[in-house]
Amino acid sequence: MTAQDSGKVALITGASRGIGYGIAKALVARGDRVCITGRGEDALREAVERLGADRAIAVAGKAHDAAHREVAVERAMEAFGRVDFLINNAGTNPVFGPIADLDLDVVRKVFETNVVSALGFAQLTWKAWQKDNGGAIVNIASISGVSASPLIAAYGMSKAAMVNLTLQLAHEFAPVVRVNAIAPAVVKTKFARALYEGREEEAAAAYPLGRLGVPEDIGGAAAFLTSSHSDWITGQTLVVDGGMFLNAGVG
């Protein structure tokens, strides 16, 4: 294979923009082909144009829709003949407020989109290609899943479930498929802008590295976890947080 054509294929959910697109960009840059999903057809079309129509296809739909998941995997297999890597990035966080007031129907929706859909995609890519051919899965969790997350508890609980889902999949899919997670802190995306918009300098001051994350930071981490450089790593959650957890120390 040439450096421009790795022969590998990735299915990346929630990848029309933000972290998902940053991951798609990183994988395409190293020679992979990608199938990206998302809710908006226009945004997906623009993402494919930027990534290159010879390298990317898109399937519009909602991650929590089982029929969409099946179509996405089928389209990837039809277009490329394989799905080496699954990146479970699709997620939602529709509620902000104290846990005592959480609408339980909203909690169910968050888990359906953030956790159940990830398991569903993993089951499908396992059966379609990975079980017999190997590969890797990367679940996008969050630092809110490995610490308390005031006012976004439903999201934090779902991301904690993603961390445990990573452990379960890593154990059962070994030795042929490696499964790891990435737990980002705040990354500058439309999804997270309520956490920093209008106060970015103040928000960034909490990070020892002096800035918020950008999608390319997570793209690099995902590229590593789907590369031969991480062949002896599975069941791990890589915290990518600009050093934020260092501030939890004493002194």
C-alpha positions as CSV (number, residue, x, y, z in Angstrom):
1,M,0.0,0.0,0.0
2,T,1.0,3.5,-0.6
3,A,1.0,6.2,2.1
4,Q,-2.0,7.6,0.3
5,D,-4.0,4.4,0.5
6,S,-4.0,2.4,3.7
7,G,-6.6,0.0,2.5
8,K,-8.4,0.5,5.8
9,V,-12.0,1.7,6.3
10,A,-13.6,3.5,9.3
11,L,-17.2,4.1,10.2
12,I,-17.5,7.2,12.2
13,T,-20.8,8.3,13.8
14,G,-21.8,11.9,14.4
15,A,-19.1,13.1,12.0
16,S,-20.5,15.9,9.9
17,R,-18.7,18.4,12.2
18,G,-16.9,18.8,15.5
19,I,-15.0,15.9,17.1
20,G,-16.4,13.3,14.6
21,Y,-15.3,15.3,11.7
22,G,-11.9,15.9,13.3
23,I,-11.4,12.2,13.6
24,A,-12.6,11.6,10.0
25,K,-10.1,14.2,8.8
26,A,-7.2,12.6,10.7
27,L,-8.0,9.1,9.4
28,V,-8.4,10.2,5.8
29,A,-5.1,12.1,6.0
30,R,-3.3,8.9,6.8
31,G,-5.0,7.1,3.9
32,D,-8.1,5.5,5.3
33,R,-11.5,5.7,3.7
34,V,-14.5,6.7,5.9
35,C,-18.2,6.3,6.1
36,I,-19.6,9.2,8.2
37,T,-23.0,9.5,9.7
38,G,-25.0,12.4,11.1
39,R,-28.5,13.8,11.2
40,G,-28.1,16.6,8.6
41,E,-27.8,15.7,4.9
42,D,-26.5,19.1,3.9
43,A,-23.8,19.1,6.6
44,L,-22.8,15.6,5.7
45,R,-22.6,16.5,2.0
46,E,-20.3,19.4,2.8
47,A,-18.1,17.2,5.0
48,V,-17.7,14.6,2.2
49,E,-16.7,17.4,-0.2
50,R,-14.0,18.5,2.3
51,L,-12.8,15.0,3.0
52,G,-12.9,14.0,-0.7
53,A,-15.6,12.1,-2.5
54,D,-13.0,9.4,-3.4
55,R,-12.3,8.9,0.3
56,A,-15.6,9.4,2.0
57,I,-19.3,8.5,1.9
58,A,-22.1,9.6,4.2
59,V,-25.3,8.1,5.5
60,A,-27.8,10.5,7.1
61,G,-29.9,9.3,10.1
62,K,-30.3,9.2,13.8
63,A,-27.9,7.0,15.8
64,H,-30.7,5.7,18.1
65,D,-32.6,4.4,15.0
66,A,-31.8,0.7,14.5
67,A,-32.7,0.9,10.8
68,H,-30.2,3.7,10.3
69,R,-27.5,1.8,12.0
70,E,-28.1,-1.2,9.7
71,V,-28.1,0.9,6.6
72,A,-24.9,2.7,7.6
73,V,-23.0,-0.5,8.0
74,E,-24.5,-2.0,4.9
75,R,-23.5,1.1,2.9
76,A,-20.0,1.0,4.2
77,M,-19.6,-2.6,3.3
78,E,-21.1,-2.1,-0.2
79,A,-18.9,0.9,-0.9
80,F,-15.6,-0.3,0.6
81,G,-16.0,-4.0,1.3
82,R,-14.8,-3.8,4.9
83,V,-15.2,-1.9,8.2
84,D,-11.9,-2.1,10.1
85,F,-12.6,0.7,12.6
86,L,-15.7,1.9,14.4
87,I,-15.7,5.3,16.0
88,N,-18.7,5.7,18.3
89,N,-18.9,9.5,18.5
90,A,-22.6,10.3,18.1
91,G,-24.1,11.8,21.2
92,T,-26.6,14.1,22.7
93,N,-26.9,16.3,25.8
94,P,-30.4,18.0,25.7
95,V,-30.7,18.9,29.4
96,F,-28.9,21.2,31.8
97,G,-29.9,21.4,35.5
98,P,-29.8,19.7,38.9
99,I,-30.1,15.9,39.0
100,A,-33.0,16.1,41.4
101,D,-35.1,17.7,38.7
102,L,-34.0,15.4,35.8
103,D,-36.9,14.3,33.5
104,L,-36.4,10.5,33.4
105,D,-37.7,10.4,29.9
106,V,-34.9,12.7,28.9
107,V,-32.4,10.4,30.7
108,R,-33.7,7.5,28.7
109,K,-33.3,9.4,25.5
110,V,-29.7,10.3,26.4
111,F,-28.8,6.7,27.1
112,E,-30.5,5.5,24.0
113,T,-28.5,7.9,21.8
114,N,-25.2,7.8,23.7
115,V,-24.9,4.2,24.9
116,V,-27.4,1.9,23.2
117,S,-26.6,3.1,19.8
118,A,-22.9,2.6,20.4
119,L,-23.5,-1.0,21.4
120,G,-25.8,-1.5,18.4
121,F,-23.1,-0.2,16.0
122,A,-20.5,-2.4,17.6
123,Q,-22.7,-5.5,17.3
124,L,-23.2,-4.8,13.6
125,T,-19.6,-4.0,12.6
126,W,-18.5,-7.1,14.6
127,K,-20.8,-9.4,12.6
128,A,-20.2,-7.6,9.2
129,W,-16.4,-7.7,9.3
130,Q,-14.5,-7.4,12.5
131,K,-15.2,-10.9,13.9
132,D,-13.4,-12.6,11.1
133,N,-11.0,-9.9,10.1
134,G,-10.0,-7.9,13.2
135,G,-10.0,-4.2,13.7
136,A,-10.5,-1.6,16.4
137,I,-13.3,0.3,18.1
138,V,-13.0,3.7,19.8
139,N,-15.8,5.0,21.9
140,I,-15.9,8.7,22.6
141,A,-16.6,9.1,26.3
142,S,-15.9,12.3,28.3
143,I,-14.2,13.4,31.5
144,S,-17.8,13.8,32.8
145,G,-17.9,10.1,32.7
146,V,-14.9,9.6,35.0
147,S,-15.7,12.4,37.5
148,A,-18.8,14.2,38.8
149,S,-20.5,16.4,36.3
150,P,-22.7,18.9,38.0
151,L,-25.8,20.1,36.0
152,I,-25.1,17.6,33.1
153,A,-25.7,14.4,35.1
154,A,-27.6,12.5,32.5
155,Y,-24.7,13.1,30.0
156,G,-22.1,12.2,32.6
157,M,-23.9,9.0,33.6
158,S,-24.2,8.0,29.9
159,K,-20.5,8.6,29.4
160,A,-19.6,6.5,32.4
161,A,-21.6,3.8,30.8
162,M,-19.6,4.2,27.7
163,V,-16.4,3.6,29.7
164,N,-17.8,0.4,31.0
165,L,-19.1,-0.6,27.6
166,T,-15.6,-0.2,26.4
167,L,-14.4,-2.7,29.1
168,Q,-17.1,-5.2,28.2
169,L,-16.5,-5.1,24.5
170,A,-12.7,-5.2,24.9
171,H,-13.1,-8.4,27.0
172,E,-15.5,-10.2,24.7
173,F,-14.1,-9.0,21.4
174,A,-10.5,-9.9,22.2
175,P,-8.1,-11.0,20.8
176,V,-9.3,-10.0,17.3
177,V,-10.7,-6.5,18.0
178,R,-9.2,-3.9,20.3
179,V,-11.7,-1.6,22.0
180,N,-10.7,1.7,23.8
181,A,-12.3,5.0,24.7
182,I,-11.3,8.6,24.6
183,A,-12.5,10.9,27.4
184,P,-12.1,14.5,26.3
185,A,-12.4,17.6,28.4
186,V,-14.1,20.6,26.7
187,V,-13.4,20.7,23.0
188,K,-14.3,23.8,21.0
189,T,-17.3,22.5,19.0
190,K,-20.8,23.7,18.4
191,F,-21.9,20.9,20.7
192,A,-20.0,22.2,23.7
193,R,-20.1,26.0,23.0
194,A,-22.5,26.6,25.9
195,L,-19.5,25.7,28.2
196,Y,-17.2,28.3,26.9
197,E,-18.9,30.8,24.5
198,G,-18.3,34.3,25.7
199,R,-15.8,33.2,28.4
200,E,-13.2,31.1,26.6
201,E,-10.3,32.8,28.2
202,E,-11.8,32.2,31.7
203,A,-12.6,28.6,30.8
204,A,-9.2,27.9,29.4
205,A,-7.5,29.2,32.5
206,A,-8.6,26.0,34.3
207,Y,-6.4,23.9,32.0
208,P,-2.6,23.6,32.8
209,L,-1.9,23.6,29.1
210,G,-3.6,27.0,28.8
211,R,-6.3,26.3,26.1
212,L,-9.4,24.3,25.4
213,G,-9.3,21.3,23.1
214,V,-9.9,21.3,19.4
215,P,-11.2,18.5,17.2
216,E,-7.7,17.8,15.9
217,D,-6.6,16.8,19.4
218,I,-9.2,14.0,19.5
219,G,-8.5,13.1,15.9
220,G,-4.9,12.5,16.8
221,A,-5.8,10.3,19.7
222,A,-8.3,8.3,17.6
223,A,-5.7,7.8,14.9
224,F,-3.3,6.4,17.5
225,L,-5.8,4.0,18.9
226,T,-6.7,2.7,15.5
227,S,-3.0,2.3,14.4
228,S,-0.4,-0.4,14.8
229,H,1.3,1.8,17.4
230,S,-1.5,0.8,19.9
231,D,-1.6,-2.9,19.0
232,W,-1.1,-4.0,22.7
233,I,-3.7,-1.5,24.1
234,T,-7.3,-2.5,24.8
235,G,-9.9,-1.8,27.4
236,Q,-8.4,1.6,28.2
237,T,-9.9,5.1,28.5
238,L,-7.5,7.7,27.3
239,V,-8.2,11.0,29.1
240,V,-7.4,13.9,26.7
241,D,-8.0,17.0,29.0
242,G,-5.2,19.5,28.6
243,G,-4.1,18.6,32.1
244,M,-7.4,19.5,33.8
245,F,-7.3,16.6,36.2
246,L,-3.9,17.8,37.5
247,N,-5.8,20.6,39.3
248,A,-7.5,17.9,41.4
249,G,-4.2,17.4,43.3
250,V,-3.3,18.6,46.7
251,G,-1.3,21.8,47.0
